[in-house]
């Protein structure tokens, strides 16, 4: 689904930052846009910065369930500094809090949490109902064989060794 990303620019509160950029809304089914001004109130401006596809994967339905069960379901917008004239590049939008966490861990991208509209919640819930397969947790059992009881003294079996690895070298074996 195409998802329009609305980014708000507000004046900075310190002398080091002229403006602060924050993703403020998403527009499901939006058309193409590139930093189109939507609204202006004094020094605060909202832009339709970009339209990116919201792609859902059947292997991530557990993550989508986790996201929808939050107090306030959200879309996560991943942005980074632009190398062009635009203030920011919108990399992607995702409904998976796990994927958003992966991007936030790198520290190279800015990840913003935006409230999910009701229609989008219903669309994602329908997708989950159609594709989610509950996986039963299976606890891995440890092998009870004790491998630490025997010591043969020959070290690593992958290394060719004809004698005890703990013996001192003889005079014939020393290299000059």
N, C-alpha and C positions, 0 to 999 in steps of 0.2 A: 504494500500500500504506500503510495506517495505521502510523505509527511512533511509539511511545511514547518520550518523552525523559526520561531519569533525570538529575536534577541533584543534586549533592552540596554540602552546606553544611558547611564546616569552620571552626573558629575562626581569626580573623585573627592574624597574627604581629606586627602593629604596633598601636599605640594608635589609629591613624586608621581602621583597618578592623576592625569587630567580627567580620565573617564574610567568607569567600571562597566564591564560587559557581563551580562547575565542572560542565560536562556530563560525565557519567561513563559512561553506557551508553545503548543504544537497545533498544527492545522491539518487534520486528517483529510486526505484527498486533495490537497492543494496543488495548484499548477506550479510551473517553473518560476523561479524568482531569484534575483541576485541583489541582495541588500536594497530591497524596495521599501521606502519609508511608509509605514502604516499609520503612525500616530505621533504627535508631538505635543508635549505639555511643558512649557518652559524649556529647561535644559535637558529634560528627559525625552528620549526618542526611542520608538520601537520600530524595528526593521523586520521584514520577512527576508531573512538572511539567505536561506537556501531551501530547496526541497530535496530530501533524500528518501530513498526507499526504506520502509520498515519491513525487514525480512524476518519471517518466523521459521524456525527449524524444528522438525518433529523430535529431534534429539534433545532439545532444550526446553521441553514442556515442563519439566520439574522446576526450572528456573522461572518460567513465566508464572507458574502456580505460586511460587514463593513471592514473586513481585506483586501479584494480584491480592495475596493475603495480607499485605502490608496495610497499615492504618489508612494510608493514602497511596493508592497505586500510582506508579510513575513511569514515565519514559525517561531514559537517560540519554542525554545529548553529549556527544564527544566532539570537542573542538580543539584546534591547535592554532598557534600563531601563523598568520598567513605570510606567504612569500610574495604575494602580489599586493595590489593597492587596497584590497579588502582588509578590514580589521582582524577577522578571524576566518579560518576555514572550518566548515562543519564537516567532520569526518563521517559520522554516522549517528543514527538514532537506534536505540535498542530497548526492548522490553525486558531484557534479562539483567537482573542485578548482578549476576555472576560475571557476565561479560563486561559490565560497567566497572566492576571492581578490578578486573584484569587491566583495563585501560588506566584506571586511577593509580594502580600500583607502579606503573612505569614512570609517572611524574612528568612525562613529556606532553601529555594532553590534559585539557581542562574538561572535567566531567561534571555536567549540571543535571540535577534532578528536576523534572518538570511534571506537574500534575497531569494525569491521564484523563482525557475527556470520557464521559460515560459511553459514547458510541464506540470508542476504541477499546474500552474495557470489555464490552459485549463481543466485539470482533475477536479479541484475543481469547476470551473464554470459550467461544464457539470453536476456535482452532484447537484449543487444549482438549475439549470434549471429543473432537474428531480424531486426534492423533496421540493422546497421552496413553502410555502403557506403564502401569504401575510395576516397578521392579521390587521384588521381594529381597530384603537384605539377607545375605547369607554370610554368616560369620566364618572366617577362615580358621581352620583348625590346624594347630601346629603339629608337625610330625614328632612323635615321641621317641624316635631313635636317638640314642646318646652317641654323638660322634666324638666327644671329648675324652672318652675313657681309654683309648689306645693311642700310644705314641710310638711310632716306628723309628723316629730319629732321622728320617731321610728328607724331611722338609716338604716342600711343595712338589706334589706328584707330577706336575707339568714340566718340571726342570729335571733334566737327566742328571742323576747323581748315583754314583756307585757305592758310596760309603756314607758313614755317619756325618751329618752336617756339623756336629758339635766337636769333632776331633780337631786337633791342631795339625797343621800341614807338616809333612816330613821335609827333611833337607832336600830330597830329590825333587819335590814339587815346588820349591821356591823359585821364583823368577828373578833373574839378576838384570 
